[in-house]
C-alpha cells in the first residue's frame, strides 16, 4: 500500500505574530533557542560580578587607584547600601531567569 503525502498548508499571515509595530516577527509555535536562555545567566553573572568587584570603585588601578581611595575616604561610602543593591539585582536576576525558562502559552 502506497503512502500518500498530504500537502502542507501554505503559511498565512496568522502564523506570524508581530511585536513592536512589526519590527519583530515570530512564527507561531517557535520557541526561544536555548543559547539565548543561557545568555541571560551569563550576562547576569557578569553584572553581579562587576558590581561586587567594583562596588567601591577601581581602587587597585595603577593610575587612578589612589584618587579613588581618597574619594572613598572623603565620601564615606556605605557597604551595606551596595550589598543591598547587589541583592536587589540578584533577586531581579532570579525572576528574569525563571521567566526565561518558563514555558510560555501561545494562546494569548
N, C-alpha and C positions, 0 to 999 in steps of 0.2 A: 504494500500500500504506500503510495507516494505521499510525502508530507507536503501540505500546501502552506505556503507562506502568506501571512496576512500582511498587506502593505501597511506601513507605518503612516499614521495620520500626519498630515502636514502641520507644522508648528504654527500656532496662531499668536496673535498679539496678547491673548490672555495667558499664554505660557510665560510671559515676561512680566516681572514686577519692577516698576520704576521707583527709584529713590532720588531725592534731591532734584526734583523737577527734571528728571530724565538724564542727569549726569551719571547715574549709576544704574545699571540694569542687572537684574538677577533672573536666571531661568528658574521656573517653578520646579521644586524637588531637588535642587542642588544644595549641598552642604558646604560649610566653611572648611577649607583644607586644614589638615592637622598642623602643618607647619605654622600657619597663621595663629592658631590657638596657642601653640607653644611659644610663639614670638611674644605674646603678652607676658608670659612668665619670665622670659629672658630680659625683656625691656624693664619690667618692674623690678627684677633683681638688680639690674644695673642702676636704676634710680635709687632704690633703697641703699645700695652700697655707696653710691655717691653721696647721698645725704648723711650717711653715718660717718664716712671718712672725712668729709669736708664740712661738718657741721660748725666748726669753729674757724673755717677759712683754711687757706693753704699755708699753714704755719711752718711747714718744713721746706718751702721753696727757697732756692738759693738766693734769689734777688729780693723778692718782696716778703719773705717769711718773717723777717724782723719787724717790718711795718705792720703786718697782720697781727703779730703777737702784741705789739704796742697798742694797736687799735682795740684788740680784745681786752687788754688790761684796762683801758680807759672806759670802754662802753659797758663793761660788766655783763657779758652775755649770759643767758640763762640756759644751762644744760638741760634742766627739766622741761623747759619750753621746747627745746629742739627734739628731745626724746618724745614729747607729746606729738609734735608734728610728724615725726617718723612713724609713730604708732598709728596716727590717723591715715597716713599714706599706706601703711601695711593693711589696715582694715579695708580701705578702698581697693587695694590690690586684690585682696581675697574676694571681694564682691565682684570685681571685674573678671577674675579667672573663673569663678563659679558661673557667672553669666555666660562666659565664652564657651565653656564646656557643656553647658546645659542644652538639652535638646530643645529646639525651637519649633513651635507649632506653626504650620503654614496656612492654617485656615482663617487667619485674621484678615 
